[in-house]
């Protein structure tokens, strides 16, 4: 497989949220605003990239019988790093994301890439896979956050974009969990239509 394909497939063809439908818990819970969605996406990308690299480096030295616990230990190390970093430098974002930052440890997207790809491929390929998948996740959460924040609050990154009148009576449904399901469903339908048209 060409390296450019390894990187790009996580962006669209195998997008974790819109195509594979994995890692949906943080996608639903943290995409109420652009800032929260983008922040969660970057945190997951950091963990995914570095855990993929380390797992690929160690792949020949990890006994098959204990590979999953070791993968989780490696992933949790990078989750701890990003958790402390966000507490120190982005406390407001950290409070908004809450428990979903530590829960990156058990995100099936990250563990799945470790098991399916990083443990079987070279360091460079694993790094490209982690970066591509993470950026695809970030893009998905940012798009969802944009739609939900504009319709649910009438704002974009906290700035009023639909006028003060809309801000007084927004579509509250969009910033609630059912609104996230609706946005994912509509975006998935549009992507499916695009993919079918391209075939």
NORZIVEN-V389435 format. One line per field, one symbol per residue. ss: DSSP state (H for helix, E for strand, - for the rest). psi: psi as a letter, one per 40 degrees, with the letter a starting at -180 (. if undefined). burial: I if it has 16 or more other ideal C-beta (glycine too) atoms within 10 Angstrom, else O. Layout:
BEGIN
ss->???
psi->???
burial->???
END
This chain:
BEGIN
ss->--HHHHHHH--------------HHHHHH----HHHHHHHHHHHHHHHHHHHHHHHHHHHH--HHHHHHHHHHHHHHHHHHHHHHHHHH-HHHHHHHHHH-HHHHH-HHHHHHHHH-HHH--HHHHHHHHHHHHHHHHHHHHHHHHHHHHHHH-EE--EE--HHHHHH---HHHH-HHHHHHHHHHHHHHHHHHHHHH-
psi->hidddddddedddfhddddefifddddddefdiddddddddddddddddddddddddedeehhddfddddddddddddddddddddddegdddddddbeeddeddehdddddddddddeeiiddddddddddddddddddddddddddddddeeihfehheeidddddgigdddeiddddddddddddddddddddde.
burial->OOOOOIIIIIIIOIIIIIIIOIIIOIIIIIIIIIIIIIIIIIIIIIIIIIIIIIIIOOIOOIOOOOIOOIIIOIIIOIIOOIIOOIOOOIOOIIOIIOOIIOOIIOIOIIIOIIOOIIIOIOOOIIIIIIIIIIIIIIIIIIIIIIIIIIIIIIIIOOOOOOOOOIOOOIOOOIIOOOIIOOIIOOIOOOOOOOOOOOO
END
